Each structure stands twice: as C-alpha cells, then as structure tokens.
Amino acid sequence: MFIKFNTSDFFNTGPVKKTHTIRKINLSICLCILGIITAVAQSKEGVISGNVYTDNQKPLVNANILIEELQKGAISDSNGNFEITNIPFGDYTVTASMIGYNTISKKITINKSKVKKINFICSDSSTELQEVVITAEKKESSLQKVAIAVSAISSKDIEARKIVQYSDLLGTIPNFITSNAGSPTLNMMSTRGILTFSTDPALGVYIDGVPMFSGYGSSIQLLDIERIEILRGPQSTLYGRNALGGIIQIITKKPTNQTQGFAEIGLGNYNTQRYGIGVSGPLVKDKLFAGFNFLYNTYKGYTTNQYTNNDFDQPKNYNGNLNLKYLANDRLKFTLNAKAEKNDITGTFPYAINYQEALENPRTVNQNGTNIETRKLLSTSLLAEYRGDSYALSSTTGYTLREGTYEDYDIDYTPYDVFTYESFQQQKSLSQEFKIVTNQDKKVQFTGGLFSYYDWFKSPNTYKYGLDSGDYAGYIYTSTNTVRLYGAAAYGNITYAIGSKWKLNAGLRFDYEERNLESYVGDVQIDSETTTLDANDNALSSKFSASYQANKDMMFYASYASGFRQGGFNSYSVDPDHFTYKPEYTNNYEVGVKSEWWNHKLRANMSLYYIKWDDQQQTVNAQISGYTDNIGEMTSKGLEIELIALPIKNLELSYSLGLVDTEYQNLILPDENGLDYNYKENKQVFTPSYTSNLSLNYNTDIAKNLNLFVVPQWTALGKQYFNYYNDLVQDPYSLINLNLGVKYKNYEFSLWGKNLTDTEYLSFAYATSTASAASVLYANPPLTFGFTFKVKFNGLHND
C-alpha cells in the first residue's frame, strides 16, 4: 500500500490559522491511516491468558503452559496467572502441566474476540484420572468423546509395564491379540477375530501417520513412544486398505523447547541385553528442534536345537530414530522423522514339526538348517502443517525401504537334508496424503483428504532339494516375483452437532488400486517361464454414527462401519486357476458407552459389536506352494469392557475384558483325503474366547526424592484354535508379569519378570494344516527376568 503526501500541505504559505487547521486535518488523516494499518496488521492475532489452580483453589506456581502447535508458552506466576501474546487466529491445544499434577489439555479457538480466557484446575495426579487426547479420527479428540472403541496406552504405561515390543501387548486390550509368528520381524495381530494369515495386514499399522504396507514393514522395538492407539473395528473410511479389522497407531515422542534425554541398560537371563540412549531439545529456540535415540537389543537360547545340541536362536536388533521439527512461523511447521533398523537373526522360525513333537520336547527344534534372516528397514516421513483461521491443512509424505535375506532356511523342520529355502526380498513404498480439518468448535465439522501410494516388491526365491529328498535330490527350483501397486483414494468425514448433546457423524471413502505381477520361473536368462498379470480393485467404504452426551462424564453411541482389504496375487502358486484373489469386506455394528465416575476416579467404557465378514481371503496349503482364495464367510460378536480406577492415593488399577464368539457360515478347505469340505460352524483361529487383563501401578515416596513403584500384571486368555480345522486347540492359560523398583531423582532401577510361572503355550501354527501336519511354535517365550537401570535428564523449558 502506497500513500502520497503533498509537502505543501505541511508547509503552507497562507495565513497561520489556515495552516494550523490544515496541519491538524492532515495529521489526523495520517494517524487514522497508520491506525488502520496497525489494526490490519494485528487483526489476525490474539492473546491467551488465565489462571492455574490446584483442586483446592490454591494458585499453582511455576506451572508450564504450552500451545502445542506453536511451541509457545509461559510459566504461571506466584498468583497462578499467565499470558501468551501474538497468537494467530486458529484452533489450538493448550496444556498446563507440572510434576505431581495431572496434565490438563484444552481445545481453544482464537478468533475475532482476540482475547481468550482459560482457567486450569490441576488435580493431584494420584487422585484423579488424566484426560487422554488421541488422534484416532485424524484429528485431536478426547478419548471419552469419540464414538468408536479405541484404547490408548500412554508412555507412562508403556514404561511401567515394560512394553518393549509388539508381543508385549498380548491380551492387554480387549479382544486384541498379538504374538510373534516365529521371527522377531513378523507379528501376527488380531482384533475381534479379524486377522490375516499373510504378510498383508488386516489391521493397519501406522507410525507417525505413515502406513506400513507389509507385516514385515514396521519397527519391531518400541522405544521413546508417546502413545499407542488401537482402534477396534473397521476404519476404512479414514484409512482405507488394510483397515479391515482396525488400526494400530504408533506415535513417537517429538522434540520441544525442553532439553531432555535418557540412557538405559537392561540385562537378564538368556543373555538378554538392551541398551538405549536418546536426547532431544531446541537447536534454535522457538524455531528448530531435534530428537535422536538409538537401541541395541539381543538375547540367546529360548530354543535348543537337538541336531547340534546348541542354542538355536539369537536375534540382534539395531534401531535408530531421528526427529526434526521446524516452525517456519506461527502458522506453518514441518516435522521430519527417519527410522533405521537392522536385524541379524540366527534361528528364525523355530518350529517343531508338529504339535505332538512340541509337547514332548518343548522349546526345542531338531533340524539341520541355521535359519538366518537379515533385515534392513528405513522409514521416513515429512509432515507439513498450516493452520488457518478456521481450518488446518497438512501434507504427509512417507517412504519405506525394506531389504530382507533368508539363508539356509530349513522348511522341512527335520534333521534330514530334504528342503531348504533362500530369498532376497526388496520392498519400496511411497505414500502421500493431503488433509484438511475444520474448526472443532463449530456446529459442522469436516475432515477430508486425498491419499495415493506406490508399492514395489521383488522376491527372488530358491528352493533346494537335498540329498534326503529321494528322486528330487539335487534339484533346484527358482522363481522371481515382482509386484507393483498403484493406488489413490479420496475421503470425507462430517460431524454435525444437534444442540449440546447429540452428534451425528458420516464418513465416505473411495479407494482405487491397480496391480501388476511379473513372475519368472527357472533361470530368467536361459530357461524361464514368465507370467504377467494385471488387476484392479475399487471400494466404497462408509461409516455412520450417532452419539448422545448425557452429561459431561457420560456418552452413549451407536455406529455402523464397513471395511475392506484389497485383493492380490498368489505369487508362489503354480496353479493358473489361483493366480489372483478378490477383495474381502467387513460390516461392523456397534453400540457403546463411555463414562467417568466418582470425581474422575473411575473410567468405565463398554461396547457391544457384531461383525459380518464376507469373501474372506484364506490361505490354503501355505507351507510350500500355497495360494489364497476367497473361501470364507464368518460372523463375530462380542463384548468389551475397560476400567481404570484410582481406588486409593498412589494406586492405579486397570482392568479389561473381551468376550468374543466367532462362527464360520462357509469355509471350504481340503479334508484329509484332499477333497473339498465345508467346515462351517468352526471357530476363527488365533481368537481366544476371552481376554482378561488386570494391571496395578503403585507408587509411593519412601524417603525424600526416593520413590518405590510396583507394577504387577495378570493376563488370562480363553480357549482358542490354531488351525481352521479346529483340531489344534490351546486350552485357557494365564501369564504373570512384574516390574518393581525405585526412583531417586532422575535415576531409576527396576527388577522385572515376564511369564513368571513359565507357562508353556502354543503361540503360532500353520493354520491351514490339520493338527497332525501343522508345524507349530510352542512354549515361546519362556520365563524371562532381569534388571534395568535408567537415567533421565530434563532441562528447563526455554520460554
């Protein structure tokens, strides 16, 4: 804007009276113009001010007030007052925190009123449950206000329960199962009976907003985690492919203005070793932040090899993580995350040849292969966020590179030289998502976006027939499979508030995917047979829900959601009739209640659900040259309860219960004579009839700066089947874990034990084989115990 001034107006040669008048007029005009310019420049900024009190209305001094999106904050004064200025219009999350008190988060909007007054009442953290904020619906929401069944495990609980890998989540969430499938890099996960017997997950795994396209694609160790969110039931309207049964979100800790770090060492039986270190903080105050952590983890000898009379298994894991966050201005920020992982594993997939052999010789194998697996994993993401006055825009770009090698893998699981497998696998995945979220205090709220991806997977495979394979001795069979996936999706989710109590929600998503397969059998250069296949799928997913907020602490909801998982190729099939398979679909009906009682000392959530699963993808004859086909139809219905209570000061009690009943209406499998038979009315595999978990967390000061903590955990699992024929059964069993120790200032020493009763149980089996032929993983892992020493340091918040 340009303003032209005439000098004669200021240096007029006329009468003095006229000169003074003109000068006054022009000066007034200039001041008005300057005022308008200043007003325009400041019209898009506001102020947050308020007070912080304890629950007995006393001022809380030196509490930390932080606007999370801007990393701007203040410290409350001697009267509990605070003020933060120069805040652009928009939606924000403001938190008040102080050691010994619950962290309180509030969603606020800075708009034309410019000044926002908020007061915080921070209760003693040992007397009142803390609000849990999640991002399950691709926006920040209170756990108790979203109309879906979702569980959140905080960083505090992750540390207290010694959750260091996915298998430690076994039974801790209602109707959620996770178990090691024989390799530390591959975990089988199931919720409400929805699972998959392949590397394409039916439960989507997202790490910092980036999807992992393969069961081998996510980091196996959990270090420096802010929160784990587990969404049960189809989530395809927001997440699309691989959200058939739910979503697992891993949110890592991000650097802030506060300099902090940790170092830990853990040692235990079976030569268990765990070393970790991390540091984060500002590189440039209020502008650039960085965080880094590293982990090394190993153990040896869960399983003995009778063939060599030595330990069979020894995995080694190296894991590093880098976070960079840059605040370009008060509206725009960038977050870069990079993870690198290397796995060197000897003795992967320690299967017994059948269940009877496993019962007679638990935790032993008898095979001549060394089963070596080497995996390299790199996962990066770039998040750009822009906050407007009434909306937030974001762009998430993700890239994953995985390389895996199998050497001397004994597929016959015997001491004889019959059949070995070798492979070098490569996978590259690129994804891009653009998202918009409107103000959350409006009557109509919208979340929508565009998503696209490219996934490339190549797997050269070599099968060697050994000297003990009879007429096939010396024969080598090779194949190379290359699969390319291209996909795009658009989604939208609208929430409409009817008054102050009712909310209606509707979501819709359209997904499209193209696939290409190139398969070479034999020597590619000399004597190869080439198969080239193309296919495509599309799906329209929908969700509807209604919630009723009876009062500020109780909400009822009902919902319907559909889910789908894309089709695919049977890369290893030699039967042209089974080169491809179609998508599968779920329909989920659910009602639930979320509530808090006794002045927020008890949180009680419950849900009832019914799922219909159509065109189920089932793997047949999976051990050597199997194929997947749409041969199943199943229903699942159940009950889920989660309770968290503070019955007395310093004691937190958590209990969860899941009941599930599954039944196949259609399941065509070959019987013992090789003829197709419908095993309808059979139960789903890897699905206990109940999951029950009780965890206590007791903390108390025993001296100045010295705190004692005791965290026992009991998990019980009901009867479950490990093959689709339902003749391989695991009876109910329970596991007991314990973590106890002391904290002195920033130092922590703990003694821990897992599976303290050394319970032997079946954890995995080839589900498509009968009990007499199914290779199984039994009695793994055993009783483990050890100690952990950890030191933390925290700098002052740099405001």
VOMIMAR-314081 format. One record per residue (C-alpha): x, y, z; residue in one letter. Coordinates in steps of 0.02 Angstrom, whole numbers, padded with zeros to 5 digits, always signed. Example, Ala and Ser with C-alpha at 12.3 -4.5 7.8 and 13.67 -1.06 7.14 Angstrom:
<rs>
+00615-00225+00390a/+00684-00053+00357s/
</rs>
This chain:
<rs>
+00000+00000+00000m/+00071+00168-00051f/+00018+00339+00021i/+00066+00502-00067k/+00091+00659+00038f/+00095+00837-00032n/+00230+00940+00055t/+00133+01099+00026s/+00002+01033+00144d/+00131+01039+00282f/+00223+01197+00231f/+00079+01307+00179n/+00122+01492+00150t/-00053+01554+00185g/-00122+01628+00345p/-00066+01548+00506v/-00240+01498+00561k/-00270+01404+00399k/-00101+01321+00412t/-00137+01255+00585h/-00306+01191+00530t/-00237+01101+00379i/-00096+01028+00480r/-00218+00961+00608k/-00327+00886+00473i/-00183+00803+00382n/-00105+00742+00543l/-00271+00665+00592s/-00283+00580+00423i/-00107+00510+00440c/-00141+00447+00614l/-00301+00364+00555c/-00212+00282+00410i/-00073+00222+00523l/-00203+00159+00645g/-00292+00064+00507i/-00127-00013+00450i/-00085-00063+00628t/-00259-00133+00656a/-00250-00235+00496v/-00078-00299+00542a/-00138-00351+00714q/-00314-00407+00672s/-00260-00587+00646k/-00177-00607+00816e/-00244-00636+00990g/-00199-00667+01171v/-00222-00814+01289i/-00225-00776+01474s/-00291-00858+01630g/-00251-00944+01792n/-00189-01112+01853v/-00259-01179+02016y/-00249-01338+02117t/-00409-01433+02150d/-00424-01343+02318n/-00419-01174+02228q/-00241-01127+02275k/-00131-01045+02141p/-00013-01167+02058l/+00154-01080+02043v/+00280-01116+01903n/+00159-01223+01803a/+00207-01243+01621n/+00078-01177+01497i/+00109-01231+01317l/+00023-01204+01150i/+00073-01369+01071e/+00050-01318+00889e/+00160-01164+00908l/+00279-01223+01044q/+00246-01056+01129k/+00217-01050+01315g/+00226-00964+01482a/+00255-01001+01666i/+00121-00962+01795s/+00170-00829+01921d/+00150-00825+02111s/-00037-00797+02089n/-00056-00935+01960g/-00080-00808+01819n/-00010-00823+01644f/-00021-00736+01475e/+00034-00783+01299i/+00027-00649+01163t/+00041-00635+00973n/-00059-00791+00934i/-00128-00806+00756p/-00312-00846+00733f/-00349-01032+00732g/-00381-01189+00835d/-00253-01240+00966y/-00221-01364+01105t/-00162-01279+01265v/-00090-01386+01405t/-00049-01348+01585a/+00075-01466+01668s/+00178-01483+01824m/+00262-01632+01906i/+00145-01714+02032g/-00013-01646+01949y/-00121-01705+01806n/-00083-01628+01638t/-00237-01536+01575i/-00267-01503+01390s/-00399-01387+01320k/-00452-01353+01141k/-00472-01167+01109i/-00507-01054+00961t/-00430-00882+00937i/-00547-00779+00829n/-00616-00604+00816k/-00634-00586+01004s/-00443-00593+01007k/-00430-00623+01194v/-00461-00798+01261k/-00477-00825+01448k/-00449-01003+01509i/-00426-01072+01683n/-00345-01237+01728f/-00380-01341+01882i/-00240-01468+01901c/-00277-01609+02021s/-00151-01713+02113d/-00102-01845+01985s/-00128-01982+02113s/-00309-01935+02149t/-00389-01901+01980e/-00378-01984+01809l/-00297-01882+01672q/-00386-01838+01510e/-00321-01937+01361v/-00306-01848+01194v/-00297-01958+01039i/-00287-01936+00851t/-00390-02089+00804a/-00505-01989+00689e/-00359-01898+00606k/-00387-01751+00721k/-00357-01721+00905e/-00502-01778+01014s/-00534-01833+01191s/-00535-02022+01210l/-00700-02010+01303q/-00785-01908+01166k/-00757-02012+01009v/-00893-02134+00955a/-00777-02281+00922i/-00697-02419+01025a/-00518-02361+01047v/-00387-02394+01179s/-00237-02285+01214a/-00078-02341+01303i/+00020-02192+01368s/+00209-02176+01379s/+00192-02194+01567k/+00105-02362+01549d/+00225-02419+01413i/+00371-02392+01532e/+00283-02458+01687a/+00228-02621+01603r/+00393-02645+01510k/+00311-02645+01339i/+00463-02653+01226v/+00395-02749+01076q/+00227-02789+00996y/+00211-02960+01079s/+00208-02873+01250d/+00035-02807+01203l/-00037-02984+01211l/-00206-02977+01297g/-00184-02800+01367t/-00326-02733+01258i/-00499-02815+01249p/-00509-02943+01107n/-00338-02890+01041f/-00206-03024+01013i/-00027-03007+00956t/+00103-03143+00951s/+00271-03174+00874n/+00249-03284+00721a/+00423-03359+00734g/+00528-03211+00680s/+00551-03053+00784p/+00517-02957+00624t/+00345-03033+00596l/+00200-03019+00718n/+00027-03092+00696m/-00107-02970+00760m/-00293-02994+00777s/-00440-02897+00847t/-00619-02959+00864r/-00570-03112+00764g/-00513-03010+00614i/-00339-03064+00560l/-00243-03120+00410t/-00129-03269+00379f/-00011-03173+00265s/+00109-03026+00267t/-00026-02904+00208d/-00102-02845+00373p/-00289-02843+00406a/-00250-02721+00546l/-00165-02568+00476g/-00007-02511+00564v/+00032-02325+00557y/+00191-02248+00627i/+00179-02058+00645d/+00041-02055+00514g/+00131-02162+00384v/+00056-02332+00335p/+00163-02488+00340m/+00117-02591+00186f/+00187-02757+00248s/+00183-02859+00407g/+00373-02851+00397y/+00372-02664+00371g/+00364-02589+00546s/+00498-02575+00678s/+00496-02720+00800i/+00557-02625+00953q/+00457-02491+01043l/+00571-02353+01109l/+00533-02173+01159d/+00348-02193+01116i/+00225-02057+01161e/+00068-02162+01140r/-00004-02318+01060i/-00183-02308+00997e/-00278-02466+00950i/-00442-02441+00856l/-00554-02594+00853r/-00674-02621+00710g/-00662-02568+00526p/-00581-02398+00497q/-00582-02398+00307s/-00672-02231+00286t/-00522-02138+00355l/-00381-02263+00325y/-00434-02368+00176g/-00336-02526+00132r/-00281-02644+00271n/-00400-02567+00398a/-00520-02714+00383l/-00518-02750+00570g/-00443-02593+00644g/-00291-02482+00658i/-00136-02479+00767i/-00058-02307+00780q/+00117-02283+00850i/+00155-02103+00896i/+00337-02066+00938t/+00392-01927+01055k/+00431-01762+00969k/+00562-01635+01021p/+00509-01473+01107t/+00589-01319+01185n/+00632-01426+01336q/+00801-01512+01329t/+00785-01690+01391q/+00862-01860+01369g/+00887-02035+01438f/+01007-02180+01442a/+00964-02357+01494e/+01043-02527+01512i/+00949-02690+01538g/+01019-02863+01571l/+00931-03028+01601g/+00932-03216+01583n/+00956-03296+01412y/+01095-03168+01390n/+00965-03032+01367t/+01043-02863+01334q/+00958-02697+01297r/+01049-02531+01280y/+00961-02370+01237g/+01002-02185+01230i/+00909-02030+01174g/+00914-01841+01180v/+00800-01703+01116s/+00780-01515+01129g/+00794-01349+01037p/+00931-01314+00911l/+00861-01139+00888v/+00744-01080+01024k/+00561-01075+00970d/+00614-01120+00793k/+00708-01282+00763l/+00702-01439+00871f/+00787-01608+00858a/+00775-01777+00941g/+00877-01935+00921f/+00876-02108+01002n/+00965-02273+00975f/+00933-02450+01037l/+01026-02616+01034y/+00934-02772+01091n/+00978-02958+01092t/+00951-03123+01181y/+01005-03302+01153k/+00939-03476+01183g/+00749-03476+01202y/+00757-03633+01094t/+00881-03778+01089t/+00924-03871+00929n/+00935-04058+00963q/+01028-04082+00799y/+01177-03980+00859t/+01141-03985+01047n/+01168-03796+01050n/+01062-03641+01065d/+00961-03615+00906f/+00902-03434+00913d/+00996-03270+00933q/+00916-03113+00864p/+01009-02947+00863k/+00919-02783+00834n/+00992-02611+00799y/+00868-02467+00796n/+00890-02279+00771g/+00765-02137+00760n/+00785-01953+00712l/+00655-01816+00732n/+00672-01638+00666l/+00539-01504+00690k/+00545-01332+00612y/+00423-01191+00650l/+00432-01080+00495a/+00311-00958+00576n/+00161-00959+00691d/+00055-01045+00559r/+00172-01161+00465l/+00280-01303+00533k/+00373-01454+00465f/+00415-01618+00552t/+00540-01741+00479l/+00555-01916+00550n/+00679-02050+00497a/+00694-02226+00568k/+00827-02353+00526a/+00831-02532+00587e/+00943-02682+00558k/+00904-02860+00613n/+01031-03002+00616d/+00939-03160+00666i/+01005-03336+00682t/+00874-03468+00716g/+00720-03382+00647t/+00555-03479+00639f/+00600-03613+00770p/+00451-03725+00728y/+00425-03902+00789a/+00370-04019+00650i/+00202-04050+00735n/+00109-04021+00898y/+00146-04192+00971q/+00333-04166+00947e/+00317-03995+01028a/+00229-04066+01181l/+00360-04200+01205e/+00507-04082+01180n/+00451-03904+01220p/+00563-03760+01166r/+00668-03874+01057t/+00690-03900+00871v/+00776-04039+00779n/+00836-03976+00610q/+00994-03958+00509n/+00965-03780+00447g/+01029-03623+00534t/+00882-03515+00475n/+00970-03348+00454i/+00869-03191+00424e/+00943-03019+00392t/+00830-02868+00375r/+00863-02685+00341k/+00724-02559+00362l/+00720-02372+00327l/+00562-02272+00354s/+00549-02084+00331t/+00407-01959+00338s/+00387-01773+00311l/+00238-01684+00387l/+00194-01506+00337a/+00055-01419+00434e/-00026-01250+00402y/-00154-01177+00521r/-00280-01055+00452g/-00408-00954+00547d/-00541-01089+00537s/-00452-01241+00466y/-00290-01340+00467a/-00205-01410+00312l/-00074-01547+00315s/+00033-01647+00196s/+00111-01813+00247t/+00241-01893+00135t/+00306-02066+00181g/+00440-02178+00109y/+00490-02352+00166t/+00632-02461+00104l/+00648-02642+00163r/+00775-02773+00116e/+00769-02949+00187g/+00877-03101+00160t/+00840-03282+00208y/+00983-03407+00206e/+00989-03592+00246d/+00807-03591+00297y/+00754-03771+00338d/+00574-03786+00276i/+00553-03970+00318d/+00595-03937+00504y/+00683-04105+00520t/+00866-04159+00544p/+00863-04227+00366y/+00926-04136+00212d/+00760-04127+00121v/+00709-03950+00079f/+00789-03778+00106t/+00739-03603+00053y/+00836-03446+00013e/+00772-03275-00037s/+00821-03092-00054f/+00670-02978-00038q/+00659-02793-00078q/+00514-02676-00049q/+00494-02490-00083k/+00339-02395-00032s/+00294-02213-00061l/+00135-02130+00005s/+00063-01955+00001q/-00086-01885+00095e/-00163-01711+00094f/-00287-01675+00232k/-00399-01533+00291i/-00481-01519+00462v/-00601-01378+00503t/-00628-01294+00671n/-00686-01416+00802q/-00797-01294+00898d/-00916-01269+00753k/-01086-01347+00729k/-01025-01432+00570v/-00850-01508+00570q/-00762-01584+00422f/-00610-01696+00397t/-00562-01744+00221g/-00416-01786+00113g/-00332-01864-00037l/-00215-02013-00024f/-00104-02100-00151s/+00031-02232-00145y/+00153-02336-00244y/+00220-02502-00179d/+00353-02608-00265w/+00403-02781-00203f/+00529-02902-00278k/+00568-03075-00213s/+00692-03195-00297p/+00668-03366-00218n/+00771-03525-00223t/+00709-03696-00164y/+00841-03830-00146k/+00803-04016-00135y/+00933-04103-00026g/+01013-04274-00026l/+00871-04347+00078d/+00733-04294-00042s/+00736-04454-00144g/+00715-04437-00331d/+00719-04247-00319y/+00892-04242-00238a/+00997-04102-00310g/+00851-04017-00397y/+00845-03826-00382i/+00685-03729-00414y/+00696-03540-00434t/+00568-03403-00457s/+00568-03213-00457t/+00411-03115-00419n/+00391-02929-00442t/+00230-02844-00385v/+00186-02662-00416r/+00040-02574-00334l/-00032-02404-00379y/-00174-02332-00278g/-00272-02173-00243a/-00414-02127-00127a/-00525-01982-00077a/-00617-01972+00088y/-00728-01857+00188g/-00799-01861+00364n/-00933-01740+00428i/-00989-01715+00607t/-01149-01619+00641y/-01193-01561+00816a/-01378-01555+00860i/-01386-01445+01013g/-01261-01479+01152s/-01294-01665+01173k/-01318-01752+01005w/-01189-01776+00869k/-01211-01862+00702l/-01062-01922+00601n/-01050-01985+00422a/-00896-02039+00326g/-00866-02097+00148l/-00709-02153+00056r/-00673-02213-00119f/-00517-02319-00150d/-00444-02374-00315y/-00294-02489-00341e/-00202-02561-00490e/-00087-02710-00476r/+00043-02788-00588n/+00136-02953-00567l/+00287-03017-00661e/+00334-03194-00612s/+00483-03289-00681y/+00505-03474-00651v/+00676-03551-00686g/+00831-03459-00746d/+00772-03288-00806v/+00910-03277-00938q/+00905-03454-01007i/+00752-03560-00975d/+00617-03455-00896s/+00428-03461-00895e/+00354-03289-00875t/+00183-03246-00804t/+00120-03067-00816t/-00043-03019-00732l/-00138-02857-00711d/-00286-02823-00598a/-00377-02680-00513n/-00497-02656-00370d/-00607-02516-00307n/-00709-02500-00149a/-00830-02377-00072l/-00822-02378+00118s/-00947-02293+00231s/-00974-02254+00414k/-01119-02182+00513f/-01129-02147+00699s/-01234-02054+00825a/-01181-02004+01000s/-01276-01934+01147y/-01184-01837+01283q/-01297-01870+01433a/-01186-01763+01543n/-01005-01706+01542k/-00946-01876+01603d/-01058-01998+01508m/-01082-02028+01322m/-01182-02161+01228f/-01152-02203+01046y/-01207-02318+00905a/-01116-02344+00741s/-01104-02439+00579y/-00941-02455+00480a/-00886-02553+00329s/-00710-02611+00294g/-00615-02689+00151f/-00447-02765+00109r/-00385-02764-00069q/-00362-02919-00175g/-00194-02983-00231g/-00086-03108-00324f/-00032-03281-00271n/+00149-03253-00319s/+00204-03428-00267y/+00059-03525-00339s/+00092-03647-00482v/-00094-03665-00519d/-00157-03542-00653p/-00333-03554-00577d/-00268-03474-00418h/-00154-03335-00479f/-00268-03199-00408t/-00395-03171-00270y/-00528-03038-00240k/-00552-02907-00102p/-00637-02953+00062e/-00762-02849+00161y/-00825-02824+00339t/-00979-02739+00409n/-00972-02687+00591n/-01122-02639+00701y/-01084-02569+00872e/-01160-02486+01025v/-01061-02422+01173g/-01048-02309+01324v/-00903-02206+01390k/-00911-02139+01566s/-00816-02070+01716e/-00871-02082+01897w/-00826-02031+02074w/-00747-01863+02031n/-00645-01939+01889h/-00575-02079+01995k/-00656-02214+01887l/-00665-02227+01698r/-00782-02361+01631a/-00805-02395+01445n/-00905-02536+01365m/-00951-02588+01188s/-01056-02724+01106l/-01023-02768+00924y/-01074-02881+00781y/-00964-02909+00626i/-01006-02995+00462k/-00851-03043+00361w/-00882-03086+00177d/-00769-03152+00037d/-00638-03194+00168q/-00465-03222+00099q/-00398-03389+00160q/-00228-03466+00127t/-00228-03649+00077v/-00077-03766+00089n/+00033-03624+00149a/+00191-03719+00193q/+00267-03743+00020i/+00167-03682-00129s/+00004-03617-00061g/-00123-03497-00129y/-00251-03376-00060t/-00433-03382-00111d/-00599-03303-00059n/-00672-03456+00025i/-00735-03396+00194g/-00886-03310+00271e/-00888-03277+00457m/-00978-03183+00595t/-00903-03115+00755s/-00997-03042+00902k/-00937-02992+01073g/-00923-02879+01225l/-00779-02766+01277e/-00754-02680+01445i/-00614-02565+01502e/-00597-02498+01679l/-00467-02381+01752i/-00482-02329+01935a/-00389-02237+02072l/-00461-02327+02225p/-00333-02253+02345i/-00197-02124+02331k/-00045-02179+02229n/-00131-02336+02163l/-00197-02352+01984e/-00296-02508+01939l/-00331-02556+01758s/-00441-02699+01702y/-00501-02752+01531s/-00614-02894+01474l/-00656-02951+01300g/-00781-03088+01256l/-00795-03148+01077v/-00893-03281+00986d/-00849-03321+00805t/-00928-03441+00683e/-00898-03485+00501y/-01051-03493+00389q/-00941-03551+00246n/-00762-03617+00244l/-00708-03730+00102i/-00546-03824+00137l/-00473-03990+00077p/-00503-04129+00202d/-00378-04266+00248e/-00418-04353+00083n/-00388-04196-00020g/-00573-04170-00056l/-00658-04002-00030d/-00764-03995+00127y/-00863-03854+00207n/-00803-03829+00386y/-00948-03716+00430k/-00985-03684+00615e/-00797-03692+00652n/-00718-03554+00755k/-00594-03423+00697q/-00408-03456+00729v/-00297-03354+00846f/-00453-03290+00934t/-00469-03332+01120p/-00647-03345+01183s/-00600-03212+01311y/-00456-03094+01351t/-00437-03030+01528s/-00303-02915+01594n/-00276-02842+01767l/-00135-02718+01798s/-00089-02622+01956l/+00028-02474+01967n/+00075-02422+02143y/+00192-02277+02175n/+00239-02206+02344t/+00375-02097+02420d/+00479-02193+02547i/+00605-02054+02580a/+00649-01883+02515k/+00669-01893+02324n/+00653-02083+02337l/+00501-02167+02259n/+00451-02351+02260l/+00347-02424+02118f/+00267-02596+02098v/+00179-02646+01936v/+00107-02824+01932p/+00008-02881+01779q/-00101-03035+01754w/-00164-03087+01582t/-00285-03230+01550a/-00333-03299+01380l/-00478-03416+01344g/-00487-03569+01234k/-00428-03541+01057q/-00398-03637+00897y/-00238-03630+00796f/-00298-03707+00634n/-00454-03690+00530y/-00494-03875+00553y/-00514-03838+00740n/-00420-03996+00793d/-00269-03898+00855l/-00326-03823+01019v/-00245-03717+01153q/-00335-03727+01320d/-00355-03571+01429p/-00195-03508+01511y/-00132-03355+01603s/+00030-03255+01613l/+00101-03153+01757i/+00222-03009+01734n/+00301-02898+01866l/+00402-02738+01866n/+00462-02662+02030l/+00596-02538+02075g/+00645-02370+02146v/+00669-02195+02077k/+00791-02074+02153y/+00782-01903+02074k/+00820-01940+01889n/+00884-02116+01918y/+00780-02274+01907e/+00823-02454+01948f/+00696-02593+01917s/+00684-02782+01927l/+00566-02861+01802w/+00500-03031+01756g/+00387-03094+01616k/+00290-03257+01613n/+00342-03284+01794l/+00253-03453+01804t/+00349-03514+01649d/+00185-03561+01565t/+00203-03664+01408e/+00079-03619+01273y/+00053-03627+01087l/+00088-03459+01008s/+00082-03495+00821f/+00045-03634+00697a/+00017-03660+00512y/-00170-03631+00520a/-00212-03713+00355t/-00147-03886+00404s/-00227-04020+00512t/-00156-04045+00687a/-00052-04195+00634s/+00034-04097+00495a/+00042-03920+00562a/+00214-03852+00608s/+00197-03755+00770v/+00284-03630+00881l/+00260-03691+01059y/+00307-03631+01234a/+00384-03470+01171n/+00437-03359+01255p/+00486-03438+01422p/+00511-03359+01593l/+00625-03208+01574t/+00689-03092+01709f/+00820-02959+01733g/+00853-02780+01784f/+00851-02609+01701t/+00947-02455+01753f/+00889-02291+01677k/+00938-02110+01699v/+00840-01962+01634k/+00883-01779+01625f/+00766-01635+01596n/+00818-01457+01560g/+00711-01306+01597l/+00579-01259+01471h/+00654-01123+01364n/+00520-00988+01359d/
</rs>
